[in-house]
Amino acid sequence: MAKILGGIGTSHVPAIGRAIARGEQQTPYWAPFFGGYPPAQRWLAKTRPDVAVVFYNDHGLNFFLDKMPTFAIGAAAEYRNADEGWGLSVAPPVAGDPELSWAIVEGVVARDFDPTTCQEMLIDHAVTVPLQLLWPDHAAPPVRIVPIAINTVQHPLPSARRCFALGQAVGAAIEAFPRDLDVVVIGTGGLSHQLDGERAGFLNAAFDRECLEKIVDEPEALTRYTNDELVELAGTQGIELLMWLAMRGALRKPVRTHQHYHAPVSNTGGALLVMDETPGAAALAA
């Protein structure tokens, strides 16, 4: 049977990918941010997941305003990146796991979700940058992926409660999958930032730290915020917290094994959280 090893939440802003492309990880500006990732990389090297299920928000590379699904699940054998601008290099293709994808699709539909299924799907920096951060020594990550896109662009957006419930449905589908697989669930985006309007440059480090604290043991507290409240607290693009809540929904009782926060990172509250659900994780943390 498939099992979930744990979850990871990470920021995904394009400037991170540009810094990687330019080899700027050790510069004074970037070192405090990239310095938070080795513990997560070591955890992945130790647990060696077969598949990463990645909750992310598309920024116009695969979906645009004329066709914007609330939830979309990749069911392809391979996912390609393309030129997004931003100074980012085009990432190599990443292998998919269509059998697991369809099991997740069937599982979430059985729980009254209606996702768009994508047998062709371009993945943007919200997937490729986190993969580069977590597996920096690999041109393509040593895992297959199942990308799950959540709309944060075109209103109406799904609620925090709905995204958490989607994560729960995805987690149940993974655990019901009969093939032996080790799966890590990743949520990308945020934390607080606003890129436009009168509050451009807005950050809320206090709220970011509150999210990092509560999402492990009290995630339901975060799902009580309305989307308007989340935008007020975290900025327009801070609504990407929805990806973290979907990721957390897929887990049961994880143990916080690593946390890092550094702001600003390209006008964003840069955050990383690793939650472990492997046997013995709780005992090690005690």
N, C-alpha and C positions, 0 to 999 in steps of 0.2 A: 504494500500500500504506500501511497505517497505520504510524506510527512513534511510539515512546515518547520524549518529550522529556526526561524526568527524573522524579524522585520528591520528594515533600515529606512529612516527618513533622511533626505538630504536636499539641499538647495541645488538649483540647476541653471543659474543665470548664464547667459551666453558668454559673458566676459570671462568666466572660469575656463570655458573651452578655448577661448582665445589665448588666455595665459598659458594653458597647456601647450597649445600649438607653437607658442613663442618660447617655450622653455623658461617661463618666468616664475616657476613655483617657489624658488628660494629668494626672490627679490624681497626687499623690506615690506612692500605693500602686500604681497601674496603669501609670504611664509607663515604668518599667523593663521591664515585660513587653511592652507594645505597641510600644515602641521597637525591638524586635528584628525587626518584621515588614516595614518598608519595603523592605529588600533582596529579600525573597521576592516582594513585590508588583511590584517593578521587573522581576524575572526573568520573572514571568508576563506582564507587559505587553510585554516584549521577545519572548518565545517564542510567545505568543498561542495556547495550546492550544485545540482544538475541543471536546475531551471530557476530563473528569476522572473517572477510575475511583477510587472512594473506598472503602477498607477501613475499616470502623467497627464498633463494637459497639452494638447497640440496648439501650436502658435501660428497656424496657417499653412503649414507645409503639406499636410494631408487633407485637412478639412478647412473650409472657408465659410464665410457668412452665409453663402447660398445653400450650403448643406452642412449642418452642424448637429450631429447626434449628441444626445445627453450623455450616453455611455456607448463606447465602441470597443469591441474586443478583437484583437488580432488573431487570425487563424491561418497564418501563412507559414510556409516552410522556411522563409527567409525574409528579413526586413532590411530595407535599404534606407540610407540617409541621402540627402541631396543638398545642394548649395542653398543655405538659408541667408547668406550675407553675414553680418556681424563679425567678419574676419575669421569665421570658423572653418577648419578643414573639414572636408567631407569624410565622414567616418566609414570604415569598411562595413560590409553587410554583416548582420548578426543572425545566427540560426534561430529558427522558431521551433515550437513543439506543437504541431497542429492537433495531435491526439489529445494532449492536455487542454489546449485551447477549446476544442469542441466539448470536452467534458465540463469545462467551466461555463461555457455558453449554456449547455443543457441544464447545469445546476442552477444558474442564476435565473433562467427563464422559469424553472420549476418553482422558484421563490418569487415570482411575479415581477421580475425585472425584464425589460424588453430592450436588450442591447442591439446595436448595429454590429453585424459580423463582417469582418474585413479579411478576405483572402489575399488581398494586396493592400499594403499599408506602409507608407513612408513614416519613418520615425525621425523626430527632430531632436534639438539639443536637450529637450526635457528627458530624453532617454539616453542619448549618446554621452552627454556630459557626466551624468552620474555613473555610467558604466566605466568611463575613463577615470573617474575619481576612485572608484572602488577596485578596479583591476588595472592599475596604471602600467603594469609591465606587459600588457597584452594589446596587440593592435586591435583584435576583436576579443571580447570577453570569453572566458572559458566556460560559459554557460549558454544554454538556449534561453530564449525569452518568450514571455507572453505579455505583450503590451496591452494595457487597458486605458483608453483615453476617457477623461471626464471633461465635459464642457465647462470652461470658466471664462468664455469669451462672449457668447451670444446669450442674452437674457431671454427666458428665465433659466437660472442655473439650478442644479440640484442642491438640496439642502445638505447641511452637515450631517443631519440625522440619516438622510437617505444614502449618502456616500458611506457612512459607517455601516449601514445595513448592507450595502452592496459588498463591502469588504467581508462582512460576516458570511454572505452567500458564497463569495469566491473562496473563502477559507474552508467552508463546508464542502464545496465541490472538489477542492484539492485533496482534502482528507478522505474523500470517498473514491478517489481515483485509484483503480486497482493496480497500476504499475508501480514498482518500487522506484520512487523518485525522492530526492531531497530538494526542497523548494525554499527559496528565500523570497520574501515579499518586500518590495521597495515602493516607497511613496516619494515623489520628487516635487520640489517647488518651494516657494517661500524662503524664509518666513516673511516677516512684514516688509513690504515695500510698495511704493506707488510711483509709477513712472510718468504720469501725466496729470494735467489739471492743476488746480490751485495748490494742492498738497504734494506736488511732485517732489520726490526726495524724502517723503515721510517714512519714518521708522518708529517702531515701538518695541524697544528691547525688553521692557518690562513684560509686555504681553507675550512676546516670543518665549521668554523664560517661563512664564506661566504655562504656555502650551507644552513646552518640553517637560515640565514637571508633571502636568496632569495627564498627558496622553498615555503614559505607561499604566498608571493604576486607576485613573479616573477619566477615561476617555469620554464617558457619557456626559460629563460636565461640559466638555467642549462642544458636544453635539447640540446643546441647548441654545447656542448662539444662532440667531438668524443670519442670513447672508449679509443683510444690511449692517448688522452689528459687527460682523467679522470685517467688513470693508472699513467701517468706522475705526475699529481697533487696530487693524493690520494693514490698511491701505488697499487700494483697488486690486493690485496684483497679489496682495497677501491672502486673497481668497484661495490661493493654491494650497492652503492648509487642508482643503478638502481631500487632497491626495494622501496626506499623512493620515487623515482619519479613516480613509478607505483601507490603507495598509494596516492600520491598527485594528480595524474591524476583523481582519482575516486571522488575527492572533487570538490566543486564549488568555493565559496569564504569563506574559513575558517578563523577563528580568532585564532591567536596564544594565547593560554592560559597558556602554561608552556613550559619552555626550560631549559635544563641542559646539561652542557658539562664538562667533566673531562678527562684529559689525562696525562699519559698513563694509560689505563686499559688493562693489558696483551698485551702491544705493539700496542694498538688500541686507536683511538680517540673515547672515550665513549660518546655517545650522546643520548639525549631523547628530543622529541618534541611532544607536544599535540596541535592539532588543532581542534577547536570546530565549528560545523555547526548547533548546535541546535538553535531553535528560541530564539531570545533575546541575543545570544552570542555577537553579534556586539555591542549592546547597553551596555552590561555589561563591554565590553572592552574599550568603549569610555571614 
